[in-house]
Every structure is written in structure tokens, then in C-alpha cells.
Amino acid sequence: MPLQSFIPYLSSSDSMLRYATLFLLLCSFSSANALAEEDNSGRKGILADPLDFSKPPTLPKIQAPTKQQIQSSMDRGVAFLLKVQNPN
């Protein structure tokens, strides 16, 4: 449905129609942007303030893999590569 049917006085001027269309587009984008913003204040991240570089971030504690886990992972990888290797 053309914009002239919504606003009858715009049918006389092409430049008025362009400005009205631009205005409506800007309004829709600005309202969509305002609705898309999330409140991240309750969310816990690695850094409380991402721009504060006075101290390193506190990272979560993880369990390091054992030598046996690393070796078995490497063995599985080699077995996979040998299985899918092109015979020629």
C-alpha cells in the first residue's frame, strides 16, 4: 500500500514523500534498536569492567588433562587419519 494513501497531502510533492519515508524508516530502526538492547547488568562475565586493565581477569579453575588422556587422544587421532587416508 503506497505511503500517499496514509498521508494524502504527500501525493503532491515527491521530495515530501522521500522525507516522510526517510523519517518513518529512521523511526522504525531507532525503535527496533531500543527494543533489542539487553540489560546485561545481572550477567556475570569474566571481567566486571571490560575496559579496566589494571589487573588480569579471574579465570575459572579447570582440571588439566592427564598424560594418559593426552596420549589416548593422540592415538585416536592417528588411528582416524590412517583409516581415512587415501590409499594411492
Buried (B, 14 or more C-beta within 10 A) or exposed (E): EEEEEEEEEBEEEEEEBEEBEEEEEEEEEEEEEEEEEEEEEEEEEEEEEEEEEEEEEEEEEEEEEEEEEEEEEEEEEEEEEEEEEEEE
